[in-house]
Amino acid sequence: MRETFDIVVIGGGPSGATAAEDLARAGRKVALLDRGGRIKPCGGAIPPRLIADFDIPDSQLVARISTARMISPSHRSVDIAIENGFVGMVDREHFDEFLRDRAANAGARRVAHAGVLERARIRWQAMREAGVDTIATDQYTEFAAQRDEFEAIPLPRPAGS
């Protein structure tokens, strides 16, 4: 069975999962491609403004950091207070999955197969070589999936959008 999408988001990290959620909530049919099982060990600090703006629940915060310590190679250290009180820390293994689940609950279709993701990258490279530089505000993509096969085709923007 062939399934088509308005937009394909490649990568289910915080940016990709949030984009997929926002697009699904805006009524677009979204495919979120992500390579399952990958845990990102870095980037777990979230400022309070983003916690509020992106509605991150307290249950996702594993710590609130109020001071950063810088240590030089000669072992001298200095403590630096964090502006606005704290930075929330998340465990990326759980946080990224929380965001992907939230995107799926908003209507995005998760595709978590490494082979599909690799073929998406190959197809995207072919599209770039053909002169399609980006899939952003002025273009949409159709994503057709049949079993484990798919193709991505740039489409003109629908009238009135």
N, C-alpha and C positions, 0 to 999 in steps of 0.2 A: 504494500500500500504506500502510495506516495504522499508525503506530508509537506506542505509548503509553509513558509514563514515570511513575515514582513522584514524581519531583522534577525541577523545572526550575531551573537556576541561571543567572541572567542576568548576564553579565559574566565574562570570563575573565582578570581581573587576578589578583594573588596571592591575595586572599581568595576570590574565586569559584572559581578553579581548585583551591585547597586544599579548599574545601567540597565541590566535586564529587568530588574524589579520596576524601575521607573517607567520603562517603555511598556511593560506589560500592564501596569496600572493606567497608562495613557491609552490603552486599547489596542496596542500593536500585538501581533502574534510573534512571539520571540522564542528563538532557540538559544539556549545557553550551553556552549560547548566547553567542557572542562575535563582535564586529565585527572581521573580519580586517584586518590591515595597520596597526593603530593602535599607535604606539610611544609609550610614556609616558616623558617625559624626567626625571621626578622620582621620589623615593621609593626610591632604590637602596641605602639603608643598612640593614643587618641586624645586630642585636646578636648576640654569640656564643651566648647562650642560645637564641635563635630558630633559629640555624644548627643547633644540636644538636637542639632539639625538633622541627623540621620536616625533619630529615635532608637539609640542603642540602649537596651535595658541594662540595669545594674547587674543582672545575673551574668552578663558577658564580661564584666570587669573582674579580673583576678587580683588587681591591686590598684591603689591610687598613689601615685608617686608625687611627692611634694618637693623633692630635692634631687638634683643630679650631681654626681661626684665625678670630677675629672681627675685622672691620675697620669702624671707624666712618666716617661721612661725612667727618670731618676727617683720615682716613687713619691714625689711631692704631690699633694692632692689639694683640691679646692672644691668646696660645696657651693652649688648654685641653686638658689630658690627658683622654683617653677612659677612663672607668671600665672595669674588667675587661680592660684591655689593648688592645682594638681593636674597631672596627666593620667588618664585612665589607661591601664595596661590590659591587653587581651591575650588569650592563648590562641594563636592563629589556627591551630588544628580545629578548635571548636568554633571560633569566631567566623572563619571563612565558610564553614559548613552552615552555620546559622544564617549567614547572608544568602547562600545559595538556596537554602530551604525557604527563606523569605521570598526570594525571587520566584521560586516554583509555586508558592502559595498565592502569589499575585497573578499567576497564569503563565509564567515562562516555562518552556519545556526543557528539562535538563537532559543533555546528552553527555554522558560521562564515560566515553570510550576513547582510549588513547589512539586507536587506529583512525577513528573518525576525525579526531583533532589533528592528527598528522596530515591526513588528506585535505583537511580544510586549509592548513598552512600551505600545502603544495598548490592547491587551487588559488589561494590568495596571491601567492607569488606569481602564478601565471597571469592573474588579473592585473597585477601591478606591471608586469612586463608588457601587457597589452595596452597600458596607459590608464588603467583605473587606479588612481592614486590613493583614494580613500573612500570608505563607506561611512559617510557622516551626514551632515545636515542636508546636502543636496542630492543624495542617492539613497536608495533602499536596495536590499538584497533579497532575492528569493532563495530559499534553502529547500531543496528537495531531498528527502531521505527515503530510500527504499532498502530494507534490510540494513546493510552496512555501507551503502553507497549514497553519494549525494553530489550535487553540483551547486555552485553559487553563481548567480547571474545578476549583474547590475540592472536595475529596472528604473525607468523614469519615475519621478515623484508623482503620486496620485493627484489628480486635479483637486484643487481646493484645500490642499494640506500645506 
